[in-house]
């Protein structure tokens, strides 16, 4: 948005923020939250604090730095309020999307920075990585929460932890564990349950899928073609009689189990009639169409090591375009006891495309990756404020749609909470 457009939305931004920022406490914090969002919404320039402050009359660099990097306002309370607003705004939900994004960095002082795979660059590089969970309809989506991934090196010594001002209670969590932590957070907020979609970095992990099932969540997650499965239930394999001596056998011997196949092998063994032409949505260049098949499978995770996790039936979804020499994509899915149609399964599995658009808009339009602070609290404050700005843009986009029938206006702001803003909206206000 241009500065003039941002200024014209001043009243609507006030109403949007009114219930979101109640937990900030002091009126000065409400003021700087609005100033920061105004800077993020402007289309020109870098969105780090100093250039951002330079574009807004009356903004003070030191006060903004203190508000974002040091002021002790609670991230989760605002994220919960934001989640409630997003769920109400995007009221025809489809899925929860889980993914990760990276923030390339030149130095090594920012919390969480390490040499690691950086998706933004497509290679191993110096940067931060964050996991996010997004609420999505078929037309729009918005992040509900974030977790910064901390490599072991940031947690091994008290000196390193102190450098990033990492809270004592933070322990090492893999990215997949962070994703489940986000799931637990939104479940605690009573966000309505939706099928979870994620790429193969999450879908390949048997424990991640088991974690979703344990939480009563449906899912359709991408997996690699080398994943091993059975096409019949291994639990139905008879257990051979035990020897006269020794403990009774609890599980079938490896040699007695059904044949284990890779997903690629399962796909190649399917008969022609298993494949169906499916259109799942309208794209910018016409209907999105491809050829799919679905098969019941049981994951063979740990079978060679004779591990015995709970084996459950999952649907294997395979995409094999007619002109392709081999299948292009695979998913494992569980959608509960509902009647499962192939088109519905394809539509859910293919819903993840929106998350990459979210990341692009969050970075290119709102400066998600522009924050230059070095500490744990500041990073989480910044991504929360960016998510608020993103949700505000979503509300404005909804308002602008000619056929949008919902009232997306908000209740008038609490005058007692932001009284000092009304008295002097452009003066320099210290943060406490």
Secondary structure, DSSP 8 states (H G I E B T S, - for coil): --HHHHHHTHHHHHHHHHTTTGGG-SHHHHHHHHHHHHHHH--SS--SHHHHHHTSTT--HHHHHHHHHT----HHHHHHHHHHHHHHHS-SEEEEEEEEEEEE-SSS-STT-EEEEETTTTEEEEEEEEEEEEEEESS-EEEEEEEE---GGGTSSHHHHHHHT--TT-----HHHHHHHHHHHHHHTT----EEEE-HHHHT-HHHHHHHHHTT--EEEE--TT-EEESS-GGGS------SSS----S--GGGS---EEHHHHHHHS-GGG-EEEEEEEETTEEEEEEEEEEEEEE-TTTTTT------EEEEEEE--TTSSS--EEEEEE-TTS---HHHHHHHHGGGHHHHHHHHHHHHTT-TT-----SHHHHHHHHHHHHHHHHHHHHHHHHH-TT--S--------TTTSHHHHH-TTS-----
